[in-house]
Amino acid sequence: MPTDTVQDAPQGQTLQGQALQTAVTPERLEKISAAAYRIRHHALNMGEVQGQGYVGQALGAADMLATVYGDQLRFRAEDPHWEARDRFLLSTGHYAIGHYAALAEAGIVPVEELETYGSDDSRLPMSGMSTYTPGMEISGGSLGHGLTIAVGMALGLRYQGSSARVFNFLSDGELDEGSTWEAAMGAHHHQLGNLTAMVDINALQADGKTDTVLRTEPVTEKWESFGWYTQRVDGNDVGALLAAFDNAAAQAATVGRPSVILCDTKVGRGVPLLENREKAHFMRIEENEWQICREQLTAGYEGKASA
Amino acid sequence: MSTTTEAPDTAAAAKPKLKTSAMIASFADPGQKTSNAPFGHALVKAAQENDKIVGLTADLGKYTDMHIFAQAFPERFFQMGMAEQLLFGAAAGLAETGLVPFASTYSVFAARRAYDFLCLDAAEPNLNVNIVGGLPGLTTGYGPSHQATEDMAIFRGMPNLTIVDPCDSIDIEQAVPQLAVSEGPTYLRLLRGNVPTVLDEYDYTFELGKAKVLRGGNDVVFISSGLMTMRALQAAKALAAHNVDVAVVHTPTIKPFDAETVLKEINTDRLAVTLENHSVVGGLFETVASAVVTAGVGKRVVPVALPDQFLDAGALPTLHDRYGLAVDRIVAKVLAELG
């Protein structure tokens, strides 16, 4: 699919009034790639502590999470409830392992706390919940909820004169849910230009490949026909992600078209051992493999960085 | 045809058959004092004092009296279309930003269709989302697609949720501002259109979470909620002609339940009867029964409630008579119980 290039992005101000970044500079690329590497590393560590987890999804979505937290969201790490913050809604509760890693990277959750993931009395349960974790805006997990809540948040923020933006992270599996499309219609009807959806298209669901479970393609045409400003990118290409988010920011407005960034990702990305393993919603990793995973991740990252 | 377990009124068969009226049939008696759209007007009044209040509906504004609010505050009203999952997910999102949403649809759609969204998006984070459900229990003749005969049974299991079953326009007018300021989500069993005004004749004010004794009586105690409190009061008057002295306790808040007041009234020698516009399963009767058993009170309780069935379509007076909610049926049941 063609990716909108940075050259297409108009000059101007974002909804937040920040000067618009219109160039994917080597500095931005390096910063976000490094953050994505650390998010993957955190996720492997958390997975090892638990002996399991949705590591494959976290690795696949790490570039999306690094980009939105490292480059787009306005927040105050020391004050997660800061009223003017942008909202990031994790609809896919089971991606919490990746989200916690991003929250640690953002300084909202201490890195040391990540090892409590999934343990009794931890603030970091297996499925993300707003009542447990600072920076977790909603309790996801029952799929197809996030975008409906995002519509209400975007309406509420706009009604109260806020220029904050709302970002909803959802998965391609959630496109099975009718409520997602109710919300897609609602966002367009109410002209929620302050809303951006990011869809992780890893083409994998609990029972198998998406096209064998319930065919959702053509995804791009669906969102376009629902009236959204639609971009589709390689979700593991940080440069493409930055450019797409720049385009979305450039056209964000209090009243305008909602924006969706469709991100094709690879489960297990960055760790060849897992990339090549038979794809499973819940990936089994043997006790002795975690160290191999970390070594492969680091070798890949350093190889790319020095290339 | 009829799936009722009770014998049809053979006298009625000779008369011309009543017709099912519009979707929302009035249950007001001819000539009864009524108030128009009490919910809509109460919400406007509350919103004048609290700019955080907003309104939403799912293509049923006119049918839930939400249109009154929409006309008064167009910029604070959000039409969500015929999409109940979006309606309540978005209501939760609005509440997340500090607003106080009132979201209306029919009770059947709120309870049956959107439960997951209310449960996880509004109740689990304990947000101030106010669900307004039209056509609770048997208040339409359109059949099971619109008759929310089990809405309280569905909603009672939801932690954090407050459930209010108002009797009349007075209850609704006084409940709305209290729901707006109460913490956490609420569910109001809406009565709309020309709603009877009944409780102004009694020394009564609505207090969220409280049951009130409307009248005393030595022989029988009625524990009632919703429009059945109106019927309970009418039945009490009719039973006086039979020298039966009936007390009426109105408990508009089903959850949290005022067990203290109700148990005090039940734990006497009087015949105890619950009256509700709801299935006998999971509503007021079982709420009272649970309180009675938990307190170790050895007391029989007689339910006046809808049967555990999908109900017939038809004219509302026909159906209320068929399923035992009509005053004559209540009187007959009490006299039979008293022997």
Interface residues (C-beta under 8 A of the other chain):
Chain A: M129 S130 T131 E137 I138 S139 G141 S142 G144 H145 L147 T148 I149 A150 V151 G152 M153 A154 L155 G156 L157 Y159 Q160 S162 G178 S179 E182 A183 M185 G186 H189 H190
Chain B: V54 E75 R76 F78 M80 G81 A83 Q85 L86 F88 G89 A90 A91 A92 G93 L94 A95 E96 T97 G98 L99 P101 D116 F117 L120 D121 E124 P125
